[in-house]
Amino acid sequence: MNIPIEKCLVVGDTEDDIIAARKAGGIPVAILAGDDHLDISESEQPEFMFKNLVEFTLFLEEQERMGISSV
């Protein structure tokens, strides 16, 4: 797709996912799908956090509506 990694959202639901996103140079996004994931926000502080995939999808749809191709 020829999109630079620094413009890519890298989505995960664990602390390791957020760490991997940062190491790869991407934009870390956390999906907090339960109480056990609350420590992600405190320890790794992803660029974006969403309660679930529905909330994340709504965010993406809003970005598309606004004509934003990169975050």
N, CA, C and O atoms as a Maestro MAE file, in Angstrom:
{
 s_m_m2io_version
 :::
 2.0.0
}

f_m_ct {
 s_m_title
 :::
 protein
 m_atom[284] {
  # First column is atom index #
  i_m_mmod_type
  r_m_x_coord
  r_m_y_coord
  r_m_z_coord
  i_m_residue_number
  s_m_chain_name
  s_m_pdb_residue_name
  s_m_pdb_atom_name
  i_m_atomic_number
  :::
  1 25 0.817 -1.200 0.000 1 A "MET " " N  " 7
  2 3 0.000 0.000 0.000 1 A "MET " " CA " 6
  3 2 0.862 1.266 0.000 1 A "MET " " C  " 6
  4 15 0.353 2.373 -0.175 1 A "MET " " O  " 8
  5 25 2.161 1.091 0.196 2 A "ASN " " N  " 7
  6 3 3.087 2.223 0.169 2 A "ASN " " CA " 6
  7 2 2.731 3.333 1.154 2 A "ASN " " C  " 6
  8 15 2.845 4.515 0.829 2 A "ASN " " O  " 8
  9 25 2.305 2.958 2.345 3 A "ILE " " N  " 7
  10 3 2.013 3.916 3.402 3 A "ILE " " CA " 6
  11 2 3.137 3.827 4.422 3 A "ILE " " C  " 6
  12 15 3.422 2.739 4.923 3 A "ILE " " O  " 8
  13 25 3.781 4.938 4.741 4 A "PRO " " N  " 7
  14 3 4.864 4.909 5.723 4 A "PRO " " CA " 6
  15 2 4.351 4.435 7.081 4 A "PRO " " C  " 6
  16 15 3.254 4.812 7.493 4 A "PRO " " O  " 8
  17 25 5.132 3.616 7.777 5 A "ILE " " N  " 7
  18 3 4.710 3.048 9.057 5 A "ILE " " CA " 6
  19 2 4.343 4.139 10.057 5 A "ILE " " C  " 6
  20 15 3.446 3.943 10.878 5 A "ILE " " O  " 8
  21 25 5.006 5.258 10.005 6 A "GLU " " N  " 7
  22 3 4.719 6.316 10.979 6 A "GLU " " CA " 6
  23 2 3.339 6.944 10.801 6 A "GLU " " C  " 6
  24 15 2.891 7.723 11.643 6 A "GLU " " O  " 8
  25 25 2.663 6.601 9.695 7 A "LYS " " N  " 7
  26 3 1.299 7.073 9.460 7 A "LYS " " CA " 6
  27 2 0.268 5.965 9.660 7 A "LYS " " C  " 6
  28 15 -0.923 6.175 9.430 7 A "LYS " " O  " 8
  29 25 0.723 4.789 10.086 8 A "CYS " " N  " 7
  30 3 -0.172 3.636 10.254 8 A "CYS " " CA " 6
  31 2 -0.624 3.478 11.701 8 A "CYS " " C  " 6
  32 15 0.176 3.568 12.632 8 A "CYS " " O  " 8
  33 25 -1.909 3.245 11.866 9 A "LEU " " N  " 7
  34 3 -2.442 2.888 13.176 9 A "LEU " " CA " 6
  35 2 -2.170 1.406 13.394 9 A "LEU " " C  " 6
  36 15 -2.516 0.577 12.553 9 A "LEU " " O  " 8
  37 25 -1.554 1.076 14.515 10 A "VAL " " N  " 7
  38 3 -1.270 -0.316 14.851 10 A "VAL " " CA " 6
  39 2 -2.142 -0.656 16.061 10 A "VAL " " C  " 6
  40 15 -1.917 -0.155 17.163 10 A "VAL " " O  " 8
  41 25 -3.132 -1.509 15.840 11 A "VAL " " N  " 7
  42 3 -4.168 -1.780 16.830 11 A "VAL " " CA " 6
  43 2 -3.869 -3.057 17.595 11 A "VAL " " C  " 6
  44 15 -3.486 -4.072 17.013 11 A "VAL " " O  " 8
  45 25 -4.050 -2.993 18.913 12 A "GLY " " N  " 7
  46 3 -3.858 -4.169 19.742 12 A "GLY " " CA " 6
  47 2 -4.641 -4.062 21.033 12 A "GLY " " C  " 6
  48 15 -5.226 -3.025 21.345 12 A "GLY " " O  " 8
  49 25 -4.641 -5.163 21.780 13 A "ASP " " N  " 7
  50 3 -5.382 -5.156 23.043 13 A "ASP " " CA " 6
  51 2 -4.526 -5.587 24.232 13 A "ASP " " C  " 6
  52 15 -5.050 -5.895 25.303 13 A "ASP " " O  " 8
  53 25 -3.213 -5.605 24.037 14 A "THR " " N  " 7
  54 3 -2.331 -5.948 25.147 14 A "THR " " CA " 6
  55 2 -1.195 -4.928 25.225 14 A "THR " " C  " 6
  56 15 -0.932 -4.189 24.276 14 A "THR " " O  " 8
  57 25 -0.542 -4.908 26.360 15 A "GLU " " N  " 7
  58 3 0.607 -4.040 26.552 15 A "GLU " " CA " 6
  59 2 1.701 -4.362 25.536 15 A "GLU " " C  " 6
  60 15 2.341 -3.457 25.001 15 A "GLU " " O  " 8
  61 25 1.913 -5.638 25.273 16 A "ASP " " N  " 7
  62 3 2.921 -6.051 24.285 16 A "ASP " " CA " 6
  63 2 2.603 -5.509 22.889 16 A "ASP " " C  " 6
  64 15 3.513 -5.152 22.140 16 A "ASP " " O  " 8
  65 25 1.322 -5.447 22.540 17 A "ASP " " N  " 7
  66 3 0.923 -4.898 21.245 17 A "ASP " " CA " 6
  67 2 1.315 -3.424 21.137 17 A "ASP " " C  " 6
  68 15 1.796 -2.979 20.095 17 A "ASP " " O  " 8
  69 25 1.109 -2.684 22.201 18 A "ILE " " N  " 7
  70 3 1.433 -1.256 22.205 18 A "ILE " " CA " 6
  71 2 2.949 -1.059 22.097 18 A "ILE " " C  " 6
  72 15 3.424 -0.201 21.354 18 A "ILE " " O  " 8
  73 25 3.689 -1.863 22.844 19 A "ILE " " N  " 7
  74 3 5.158 -1.801 22.784 19 A "ILE " " CA " 6
  75 2 5.645 -2.126 21.377 19 A "ILE " " C  " 6
  76 15 6.517 -1.437 20.846 19 A "ILE " " O  " 8
  77 25 5.087 -3.170 20.772 20 A "ALA " " N  " 7
  78 3 5.485 -3.568 19.418 20 A "ALA " " CA " 6
  79 2 5.159 -2.475 18.404 20 A "ALA " " C  " 6
  80 15 5.948 -2.219 17.494 20 A "ALA " " O  " 8
  81 25 4.012 -1.835 18.553 21 A "ALA " " N  " 7
  82 3 3.632 -0.747 17.647 21 A "ALA " " CA " 6
  83 2 4.652 0.380 17.707 21 A "ALA " " C  " 6
  84 15 5.070 0.907 16.676 21 A "ALA " " O  " 8
  85 25 5.046 0.744 18.914 22 A "ARG " " N  " 7
  86 3 6.044 1.812 19.082 22 A "ARG " " CA " 6
  87 2 7.391 1.422 18.490 22 A "ARG " " C  " 6
  88 15 8.024 2.211 17.789 22 A "ARG " " O  " 8
  89 25 7.822 0.205 18.776 23 A "LYS " " N  " 7
  90 3 9.124 -0.253 18.258 23 A "LYS " " CA " 6
  91 2 9.135 -0.286 16.733 23 A "LYS " " C  " 6
  92 15 10.168 -0.040 16.109 23 A "LYS " " O  " 8
  93 25 7.985 -0.590 16.138 24 A "ALA " " N  " 7
  94 3 7.887 -0.631 14.677 24 A "ALA " " CA " 6
  95 2 7.805 0.767 14.073 24 A "ALA " " C  " 6
  96 15 8.002 0.938 12.870 24 A "ALA " " O  " 8
  97 25 7.515 1.768 14.906 25 A "GLY " " N  " 7
  98 3 7.412 3.134 14.415 25 A "GLY " " CA " 6
  99 2 6.008 3.559 14.053 25 A "GLY " " C  " 6
  100 15 5.806 4.642 13.504 25 A "GLY " " O  " 8
  101 25 5.020 2.703 14.360 26 A "GLY " " N  " 7
  102 3 3.627 3.014 14.056 26 A "GLY " " CA " 6
  103 2 2.957 3.804 15.162 26 A "GLY " " C  " 6
  104 15 3.579 4.122 16.176 26 A "GLY " " O  " 8
  105 25 1.697 4.116 14.967 27 A "ILE " " N  " 7
  106 3 0.889 4.845 15.938 27 A "ILE " " CA " 6
  107 2 0.115 3.816 16.769 27 A "ILE " " C  " 6
  108 15 -0.780 3.155 16.243 27 A "ILE " " O  " 8
  109 25 0.445 3.671 18.060 28 A "PRO " " N  " 7
  110 3 -0.203 2.643 18.876 28 A "PRO " " CA " 6
  111 2 -1.642 3.002 19.248 28 A "PRO " " C  " 6
  112 15 -1.932 4.105 19.710 28 A "PRO " " O  " 8
  113 25 -2.533 2.027 19.027 29 A "VAL " " N  " 7
  114 3 -3.950 2.169 19.352 29 A "VAL " " CA " 6
  115 2 -4.345 0.983 20.222 29 A "VAL " " C  " 6
  116 15 -4.111 -0.169 19.855 29 A "VAL " " O  " 8
  117 25 -4.944 1.268 21.374 30 A "ALA " " N  " 7
  118 3 -5.365 0.201 22.278 30 A "ALA " " CA " 6
  119 2 -6.881 0.045 22.247 30 A "ALA " " C  " 6
  120 15 -7.627 1.023 22.290 30 A "ALA " " O  " 8
  121 25 -7.311 -1.202 22.173 31 A "ILE " " N  " 7
  122 3 -8.718 -1.543 22.322 31 A "ILE " " CA " 6
  123 2 -8.840 -2.182 23.701 31 A "ILE " " C  " 6
  124 15 -8.306 -3.265 23.945 31 A "ILE " " O  " 8
  125 25 -9.548 -1.503 24.598 32 A "LEU " " N  " 7
  126 3 -9.671 -1.968 25.982 32 A "LEU " " CA " 6
  127 2 -10.945 -2.795 26.120 32 A "LEU " " C  " 6
  128 15 -12.013 -2.262 26.420 32 A "LEU " " O  " 8
  129 25 -10.824 -4.080 25.903 33 A "ALA " " N  " 7
  130 3 -11.991 -4.953 25.860 33 A "ALA " " CA " 6
  131 2 -12.237 -5.689 27.173 33 A "ALA " " C  " 6
  132 15 -12.752 -6.807 27.159 33 A "ALA " " O  " 8
  133 25 -11.884 -5.094 28.293 34 A "GLY " " N  " 7
  134 3 -12.128 -5.742 29.580 34 A "GLY " " CA " 6
  135 2 -11.338 -5.093 30.691 34 A "GLY " " C  " 6
  136 15 -10.450 -4.278 30.441 34 A "GLY " " O  " 8
  137 25 -11.662 -5.456 31.921 35 A "ASP " " N  " 7
  138 3 -11.000 -4.861 33.079 35 A "ASP " " CA " 6
  139 2 -9.512 -5.150 33.125 35 A "ASP " " C  " 6
  140 15 -8.741 -4.337 33.635 35 A "ASP " " O  " 8
  141 25 -9.092 -6.293 32.600 36 A "ASP " " N  " 7
  142 3 -7.680 -6.662 32.657 36 A "ASP " " CA " 6
  143 2 -6.801 -5.809 31.749 36 A "ASP " " C  " 6
  144 15 -5.575 -5.906 31.811 36 A "ASP " " O  " 8
  145 25 -7.405 -4.980 30.913 37 A "HIS " " N  " 7
  146 3 -6.630 -4.147 29.991 37 A "HIS " " CA " 6
  147 2 -6.464 -2.714 30.488 37 A "HIS " " C  " 6
  148 15 -5.859 -1.891 29.801 37 A "HIS " " O  " 8
  149 25 -6.989 -2.410 31.660 38 A "LEU " " N  " 7
  150 3 -6.906 -1.045 32.157 38 A "LEU " " CA " 6
  151 2 -5.472 -0.610 32.430 38 A "LEU " " C  " 6
  152 15 -5.178 0.585 32.407 38 A "LEU " " O  " 8
  153 25 -4.578 -1.555 32.689 39 A "ASP " " N  " 7
  154 3 -3.177 -1.211 32.962 39 A "ASP " " CA " 6
  155 2 -2.452 -0.694 31.727 39 A "ASP " " C  " 6
  156 15 -1.407 -0.058 31.863 39 A "ASP " " O  " 8
  157 25 -2.967 -0.942 30.538 40 A "ILE " " N  " 7
  158 3 -2.340 -0.448 29.306 40 A "ILE " " CA " 6
  159 2 -2.268 1.076 29.346 40 A "ILE " " C  " 6
  160 15 -1.232 1.658 29.025 40 A "ILE " " O  " 8
  161 25 -3.348 1.712 29.734 41 A "SER " " N  " 7
  162 3 -3.387 3.167 29.716 41 A "SER " " CA " 6
  163 2 -2.393 3.761 30.700 41 A "SER " " C  " 6
  164 15 -1.838 4.831 30.450 41 A "SER " " O  " 8
  165 25 -2.164 3.089 31.799 42 A "GLU " " N  " 7
  166 3 -1.250 3.604 32.808 42 A "GLU " " CA " 6
  167 2 0.205 3.330 32.455 42 A "GLU " " C  " 6
  168 15 1.068 4.176 32.690 42 A "GLU " " O  " 8
  169 25 0.483 2.164 31.897 43 A "SER " " N  " 7
  170 3 1.877 1.791 31.668 43 A "SER " " CA " 6
  171 2 2.423 2.223 30.314 43 A "SER " " C  " 6
  172 15 3.552 2.707 30.237 43 A "SER " " O  " 8
  173 25 1.669 2.062 29.273 44 A "GLU " " N  " 7
  174 3 2.202 2.291 27.923 44 A "GLU " " CA " 6
  175 2 1.658 3.536 27.232 44 A "GLU " " C  " 6
  176 15 2.258 3.996 26.260 44 A "GLU " " O  " 8
  177 25 0.577 4.082 27.683 45 A "GLN " " N  " 7
  178 3 -0.014 5.297 27.141 45 A "GLN " " CA " 6
  179 2 -0.039 5.331 25.608 45 A "GLN " " C  " 6
  180 15 0.715 6.084 24.991 45 A "GLN " " O  " 8
  181 25 -0.903 4.519 24.999 46 A "PRO " " N  " 7
  182 3 -1.028 4.528 23.537 46 A "PRO " " CA " 6
  183 2 -1.524 5.884 23.041 46 A "PRO " " C  " 6
  184 15 -2.091 6.667 23.803 46 A "PRO " " O  " 8
  185 25 -1.309 6.142 21.786 47 A "GLU " " N  " 7
  186 3 -1.740 7.410 21.185 47 A "GLU " " CA " 6
  187 2 -3.261 7.556 21.226 47 A "GLU " " C  " 6
  188 15 -3.787 8.644 21.456 47 A "GLU " " O  " 8
  189 25 -3.952 6.444 20.999 48 A "PHE " " N  " 7
  190 3 -5.418 6.419 21.042 48 A "PHE " " CA " 6
  191 2 -5.855 5.207 21.844 48 A "PHE " " C  " 6
  192 15 -5.205 4.162 21.817 48 A "PHE " " O  " 8
  193 25 -6.980 5.359 22.568 49 A "MET " " N  " 7
  194 3 -7.569 4.235 23.310 49 A "MET " " CA " 6
  195 2 -9.067 4.223 23.070 49 A "MET " " C  " 6
  196 15 -9.726 5.263 23.065 49 A "MET " " O  " 8
  197 25 -9.585 3.024 22.872 50 A "PHE " " N  " 7
  198 3 -11.018 2.860 22.641 50 A "PHE " " CA " 6
  199 2 -11.530 1.741 23.530 50 A "PHE " " C  " 6
  200 15 -10.815 0.777 23.803 50 A "PHE " " O  " 8
  201 25 -12.778 1.872 23.982 51 A "LYS " " N  " 7
  202 3 -13.373 0.872 24.870 51 A "LYS " " CA " 6
  203 2 -13.610 -0.453 24.168 51 A "LYS " " C  " 6
  204 15 -13.547 -1.515 24.787 51 A "LYS " " O  " 8
  205 25 -13.884 -0.384 22.866 52 A "ASN " " N  " 7
  206 3 -14.186 -1.601 22.100 52 A "ASN " " CA " 6
  207 2 -14.025 -1.317 20.610 52 A "ASN " " C  " 6
  208 15 -13.742 -0.189 20.208 52 A "ASN " " O  " 8
  209 25 -14.207 -2.344 19.808 53 A "LEU " " N  " 7
  210 3 -14.051 -2.192 18.359 53 A "LEU " " CA " 6
  211 2 -15.111 -1.295 17.742 53 A "LEU " " C  " 6
  212 15 -14.854 -0.631 16.737 53 A "LEU " " O  " 8
  213 25 -16.299 -1.269 18.334 54 A "VAL " " N  " 7
  214 3 -17.362 -0.400 17.810 54 A "VAL " " CA " 6
  215 2 -16.935 1.062 17.935 54 A "VAL " " C  " 6
  216 15 -17.079 1.843 16.994 54 A "VAL " " O  " 8
  217 25 -16.408 1.423 19.105 55 A "GLU " " N  " 7
  218 3 -15.944 2.793 19.311 55 A "GLU " " CA " 6
  219 2 -14.818 3.142 18.329 55 A "GLU " " C  " 6
  220 15 -14.787 4.248 17.787 55 A "GLU " " O  " 8
  221 25 -13.910 2.214 18.105 56 A "PHE " " N  " 7
  222 3 -12.812 2.436 17.159 56 A "PHE " " CA " 6
  223 2 -13.351 2.600 15.738 56 A "PHE " " C  " 6
  224 15 -12.892 3.472 15.001 56 A "PHE " " O  " 8
  225 25 -14.306 1.783 15.354 57 A "THR " " N  " 7
  226 3 -14.912 1.872 14.025 57 A "THR " " CA " 6
  227 2 -15.585 3.224 13.827 57 A "THR " " C  " 6
  228 15 -15.472 3.828 12.761 57 A "THR " " O  " 8
  229 25 -16.286 3.697 14.853 58 A "LEU " " N  " 7
  230 3 -16.930 5.008 14.765 58 A "LEU " " CA " 6
  231 2 -15.890 6.121 14.584 58 A "LEU " " C  " 6
  232 15 -16.118 7.071 13.835 58 A "LEU " " O  " 8
  233 25 -14.765 6.000 15.265 59 A "PHE " " N  " 7
  234 3 -13.661 6.952 15.114 59 A "PHE " " CA " 6
  235 2 -13.164 6.951 13.669 59 A "PHE " " C  " 6
  236 15 -12.987 8.015 13.076 59 A "PHE " " O  " 8
  237 25 -12.939 5.776 13.103 60 A "LEU " " N  " 7
  238 3 -12.458 5.681 11.724 60 A "LEU " " CA " 6
  239 2 -13.461 6.263 10.736 60 A "LEU " " C  " 6
  240 15 -13.087 6.952 9.786 60 A "LEU " " O  " 8
  241 25 -14.738 5.980 10.969 61 A "GLU " " N  " 7
  242 3 -15.783 6.513 10.092 61 A "GLU " " CA " 6
  243 2 -15.814 8.037 10.158 61 A "GLU " " C  " 6
  244 15 -15.997 8.698 9.136 61 A "GLU " " O  " 8
  245 25 -15.637 8.593 11.348 62 A "GLU " " N  " 7
  246 3 -15.617 10.049 11.506 62 A "GLU " " CA " 6
  247 2 -14.412 10.652 10.781 62 A "GLU " " C  " 6
  248 15 -14.526 11.699 10.145 62 A "GLU " " O  " 8
  249 25 -13.267 9.992 10.880 63 A "GLN " " N  " 7
  250 3 -12.076 10.465 10.171 63 A "GLN " " CA " 6
  251 2 -12.321 10.470 8.666 63 A "GLN " " C  " 6
  252 15 -11.929 11.402 7.964 63 A "GLN " " O  " 8
  253 25 -12.968 9.428 8.186 64 A "GLU " " N  " 7
  254 3 -13.261 9.330 6.755 64 A "GLU " " CA " 6
  255 2 -14.247 10.431 6.329 64 A "GLU " " C  " 6
  256 15 -14.079 11.059 5.284 64 A "GLU " " O  " 8
  257 25 -15.275 10.651 7.158 65 A "ARG " " N  " 7
  258 3 -16.259 11.702 6.858 65 A "ARG " " CA " 6
  259 2 -15.599 13.081 6.789 65 A "ARG " " C  " 6
  260 15 -15.986 13.921 5.976 65 A "ARG " " O  " 8
  261 25 -14.613 13.306 7.634 66 A "MET " " N  " 7
  262 3 -13.922 14.592 7.677 66 A "MET " " CA " 6
  263 2 -12.855 14.699 6.595 66 A "MET " " C  " 6
  264 15 -12.233 15.749 6.431 66 A "MET " " O  " 8
  265 25 -12.642 13.604 5.855 67 A "GLY " " N  " 7
  266 3 -11.665 13.619 4.778 67 A "GLY " " CA " 6
  267 2 -10.233 13.496 5.262 67 A "GLY " " C  " 6
  268 15 -9.293 13.894 4.572 67 A "GLY " " O  " 8
  269 25 -10.077 12.941 6.457 68 A "ILE " " N  " 7
  270 3 -8.729 12.766 7.011 68 A "ILE " " CA " 6
  271 2 -8.243 11.398 6.611 68 A "ILE " " C  " 6
  272 15 -8.821 10.385 7.006 68 A "ILE " " O  " 8
  273 25 -7.176 11.362 5.825 69 A "SER " " N  " 7
  274 3 -6.656 10.086 5.369 69 A "SER " " CA " 6
  275 2 -5.569 9.541 6.295 69 A "SER " " C  " 6
  276 15 -5.281 8.345 6.286 69 A "SER " " O  " 8
  277 25 -4.976 10.415 7.086 70 A "SER " " N  " 7
  278 3 -3.994 9.960 8.055 70 A "SER " " CA " 6
  279 2 -4.230 10.677 9.366 70 A "SER " " C  " 6
  280 15 -4.689 11.819 9.393 70 A "SER " " O  " 8
  281 25 -3.914 10.000 10.445 71 A "VAL " " N  " 7
  282 3 -4.173 10.557 11.777 71 A "VAL " " CA " 6
  283 2 -3.009 11.408 12.209 71 A "VAL " " C  " 6
  284 15 -3.029 11.970 13.304 71 A "VAL " " O  " 8
  :::
 }
 m_bond[283] {
  # First column is bond index #
  i_m_from
  i_m_to
  i_m_order
  :::
  1 1 2 1
  2 2 3 1
  3 3 4 2
  4 3 5 1
  5 5 6 1
  6 6 7 1
  7 7 8 2
  8 7 9 1
  9 9 10 1
  10 10 11 1
  11 11 12 2
  12 11 13 1
  13 13 14 1
  14 14 15 1
  15 15 16 2
  16 15 17 1
  17 17 18 1
  18 18 19 1
  19 19 20 2
  20 19 21 1
  21 21 22 1
  22 22 23 1
  23 23 24 2
  24 23 25 1
  25 25 26 1
  26 26 27 1
  27 27 28 2
  28 27 29 1
  29 29 30 1
  30 30 31 1
  31 31 32 2
  32 31 33 1
  33 33 34 1
  34 34 35 1
  35 35 36 2
  36 35 37 1
  37 37 38 1
  38 38 39 1
  39 39 40 2
  40 39 41 1
  41 41 42 1
  42 42 43 1
  43 43 44 2
  44 43 45 1
  45 45 46 1
  46 46 47 1
  47 47 48 2
  48 47 49 1
  49 49 50 1
  50 50 51 1
  51 51 52 2
  52 51 53 1
  53 53 54 1
  54 54 55 1
  55 55 56 2
  56 55 57 1
  57 57 58 1
  58 58 59 1
  59 59 60 2
  60 59 61 1
  61 61 62 1
  62 62 63 1
  63 63 64 2
  64 63 65 1
  65 65 66 1
  66 66 67 1
  67 67 68 2
  68 67 69 1
  69 69 70 1
  70 70 71 1
  71 71 72 2
  72 71 73 1
  73 73 74 1
  74 74 75 1
  75 75 76 2
  76 75 77 1
  77 77 78 1
  78 78 79 1
  79 79 80 2
  80 79 81 1
  81 81 82 1
  82 82 83 1
  83 83 84 2
  84 83 85 1
  85 85 86 1
  86 86 87 1
  87 87 88 2
  88 87 89 1
  89 89 90 1
  90 90 91 1
  91 91 92 2
  92 91 93 1
  93 93 94 1
  94 94 95 1
  95 95 96 2
  96 95 97 1
  97 97 98 1
  98 98 99 1
  99 99 100 2
  100 99 101 1
  101 101 102 1
  102 102 103 1
  103 103 104 2
  104 103 105 1
  105 105 106 1
  106 106 107 1
  107 107 108 2
  108 107 109 1
  109 109 110 1
  110 110 111 1
  111 111 112 2
  112 111 113 1
  113 113 114 1
  114 114 115 1
  115 115 116 2
  116 115 117 1
  117 117 118 1
  118 118 119 1
  119 119 120 2
  120 119 121 1
  121 121 122 1
  122 122 123 1
  123 123 124 2
  124 123 125 1
  125 125 126 1
  126 126 127 1
  127 127 128 2
  128 127 129 1
  129 129 130 1
  130 130 131 1
  131 131 132 2
  132 131 133 1
  133 133 134 1
  134 134 135 1
  135 135 136 2
  136 135 137 1
  137 137 138 1
  138 138 139 1
  139 139 140 2
  140 139 141 1
  141 141 142 1
  142 142 143 1
  143 143 144 2
  144 143 145 1
  145 145 146 1
  146 146 147 1
  147 147 148 2
  148 147 149 1
  149 149 150 1
  150 150 151 1
  151 151 152 2
  152 151 153 1
  153 153 154 1
  154 154 155 1
  155 155 156 2
  156 155 157 1
  157 157 158 1
  158 158 159 1
  159 159 160 2
  160 159 161 1
  161 161 162 1
  162 162 163 1
  163 163 164 2
  164 163 165 1
  165 165 166 1
  166 166 167 1
  167 167 168 2
  168 167 169 1
  169 169 170 1
  170 170 171 1
  171 171 172 2
  172 171 173 1
  173 173 174 1
  174 174 175 1
  175 175 176 2
  176 175 177 1
  177 177 178 1
  178 178 179 1
  179 179 180 2
  180 179 181 1
  181 181 182 1
  182 182 183 1
  183 183 184 2
  184 183 185 1
  185 185 186 1
  186 186 187 1
  187 187 188 2
  188 187 189 1
  189 189 190 1
  190 190 191 1
  191 191 192 2
  192 191 193 1
  193 193 194 1
  194 194 195 1
  195 195 196 2
  196 195 197 1
  197 197 198 1
  198 198 199 1
  199 199 200 2
  200 199 201 1
  201 201 202 1
  202 202 203 1
  203 203 204 2
  204 203 205 1
  205 205 206 1
  206 206 207 1
  207 207 208 2
  208 207 209 1
  209 209 210 1
  210 210 211 1
  211 211 212 2
  212 211 213 1
  213 213 214 1
  214 214 215 1
  215 215 216 2
  216 215 217 1
  217 217 218 1
  218 218 219 1
  219 219 220 2
  220 219 221 1
  221 221 222 1
  222 222 223 1
  223 223 224 2
  224 223 225 1
  225 225 226 1
  226 226 227 1
  227 227 228 2
  228 227 229 1
  229 229 230 1
  230 230 231 1
  231 231 232 2
  232 231 233 1
  233 233 234 1
  234 234 235 1
  235 235 236 2
  236 235 237 1
  237 237 238 1
  238 238 239 1
  239 239 240 2
  240 239 241 1
  241 241 242 1
  242 242 243 1
  243 243 244 2
  244 243 245 1
  245 245 246 1
  246 246 247 1
  247 247 248 2
  248 247 249 1
  249 249 250 1
  250 250 251 1
  251 251 252 2
  252 251 253 1
  253 253 254 1
  254 254 255 1
  255 255 256 2
  256 255 257 1
  257 257 258 1
  258 258 259 1
  259 259 260 2
  260 259 261 1
  261 261 262 1
  262 262 263 1
  263 263 264 2
  264 263 265 1
  265 265 266 1
  266 266 267 1
  267 267 268 2
  268 267 269 1
  269 269 270 1
  270 270 271 1
  271 271 272 2
  272 271 273 1
  273 273 274 1
  274 274 275 1
  275 275 276 2
  276 275 277 1
  277 277 278 1
  278 278 279 1
  279 279 280 2
  280 279 281 1
  281 281 282 1
  282 282 283 1
  283 283 284 2
  :::
 }
}
